[in-house]
Amino acid sequence: MYPDSNSSSQKMYDRALASLPGGNSRTTIFMKPYPIYAARGEGCRVWDIDGNVFIDCINNFTSQIHGHAHPALMAAVTAQLALGTAFGLPTESEVDLAELLVARLPSVDQVRFANSGTEAVMMALKAARAHTGRPKIAKCEGAYHGSYDYAEVSLDPTPQAWGRNTPVSIAYAKGTPDNVLADVVTIPFNDPEAAVSLIREHGRELACVLVDPMPNRAGLAPADRAYLEALRKVTREVGALLVFDEVITFRLGYRGAQGIWDIDPDLTALGKIIGGGFPVGAIGGHRDVMAVFDPRAGKPALPHGGTFSANPVTMRAGLAGMKLLDDAAFARLDAMGAAVRAGIDAAFRRHRVPGGTVGLGSLLKIHFADREIRDYRSAWLSEEETRRQTVFARALLNRGVLAAGNGLMALSTPMTDADIDAIIEAASGALGEVASTL
Ligand SMILES: Cc1ncc(COP(=O)(O)O)c(C=O)c1O
């Protein structure tokens, strides 16, 4: 049972605290009183260093769409290991993965690889500035786009800091320079009128509008089509670029979120699943915008390096993983996601706990809120809702299912119908535990 002060994970954490601030390298995976240390993973299961086994619905915050140690990915990676892992020369693997992404995403004529989603978003914003010659960017309140200063503005404003009607740009990290805040226009998600009016107000200075069509931290509510259409229209009107952050949503379908919503962004940031379990990021987009990276005529408008960008291990793993994601794989992921959402929603009703799931495809988020979740503010948890979420998370863990602390669950292709049933049963049991505390 978690927590157990005699566990190997607790001991490892005690050791880690000496050499790592807070015990690890990712704020997102910090967990009180201590995290569970992974020993190994196979398929959709993870074993911790105490020998406990879990069905993994975190999947490294959505990157592991094929779970762990998938044979096709292991074969691709081991073949590359024997050939060398990193060169100061380009390799064919980069061309192969770029061609696959260009073939899948109609808005993407060309691709540039990086090492993380953070870097991909950063380079997309810099590309938009280089292309338009304008300084400002607009982004949605509460939406997470990685750790670049501009991209993390207004990531977690508290209700005390909410503007009366429209969002305001607030620093996320201490030390954020004021000029960063001045160059970020924070727009509300899923409110086309307010967003359009803010974008028009700053129109002539705006390089781009950055949007994630289903932003996890802002609640995982899917964007209304009308919202994305309004952003597409107004960005063309003011001469700004539309940038989609598909670091997570590319796992929603063969052509990503842009295929589902049928929107043509100028630039797309990718990451997570395109690396087959290895660190990755990519920027893709229209040829005229991607030209900012092109050094053929001399120093490019936007120089971009990266010692490990497009490294062949990542490229080969990514290619193997992406090839497995055909229409049938996405149909199966969609069906599993729909089953888990329906099963957990039914359990909420059965146990008379207010709340339910949101999400699409292989992604879902559990909310303990008795209201429609549409954006960051509607997803904001009261103290009581936070308490219920904490009880649920602990109870789910002790029933052998891993989910992110904020209720995010990401499914993977190795999951069977029996695994899906087990996830629903565990969630139902955990909701029963929440019900007993009401
Ligand atoms: C939507 C979105 N964009 C960007 C990022 C940053 O990606 P990375 O963690 O690879 O830097 C994330 C990470 O979770 C994300 O969810």
The ligand as an SDF file (V2000), in Angstrom:
LIG
                    3D

 16 16  0  0  0  0  0  0  0  0999 V2000
    0.9610   20.6620  -25.0190 C   0  0  0  0  0  0  0  0  0  0  0  0
    2.4070   20.5910  -24.6280 C   0  0  0  0  0  0  0  0  0  0  0  0
    3.2940   21.3720  -25.2530 N   0  0  0  0  0  0  0  0  0  0  0  0
    4.6040   21.3250  -24.9560 C   0  0  0  0  0  0  0  0  0  0  0  0
    5.0770   20.4710  -23.9930 C   0  0  0  0  0  0  0  0  0  0  0  0
    6.5430   20.4450  -23.6690 C   0  0  0  0  0  0  0  0  0  0  0  0
    7.0890   19.2470  -24.1150 O   0  0  0  0  0  0  0  0  0  0  0  0
    8.4070   18.6460  -23.4120 P   0  0  0  0  0  0  0  0  0  0  0  0
    8.0100   18.1790  -22.0600 O   0  0  0  0  0  0  0  0  0  0  0  0
    8.8410   17.5400  -24.3350 O   0  0  0  0  0  0  0  0  0  0  0  0
    9.3970   19.7540  -23.3590 O   0  0  0  0  0  0  0  0  0  0  0  0
    4.1930   19.6310  -23.3240 C   0  0  0  0  0  0  0  0  0  0  0  0
    4.6770   18.6960  -22.2790 C   0  0  0  0  0  0  0  0  0  0  0  0
    3.9460   18.0780  -21.5740 O   0  0  0  0  0  0  0  0  0  0  0  0
    2.8210   19.7040  -23.6460 C   0  0  0  0  0  0  0  0  0  0  0  0
    1.9340   18.9370  -22.9910 O   0  0  0  0  0  0  0  0  0  0  0  0
  1  2  1  0
  2  3  1  0
  2 15  2  0
  3  4  2  0
  4  5  1  0
  5  6  1  0
  5 12  2  0
  6  7  1  0
  7  8  1  0
  8  9  2  0
  8 10  1  0
  8 11  1  0
 12 13  1  0
 12 15  1  0
 13 14  2  0
 15 16  1  0
M  END
$$$$
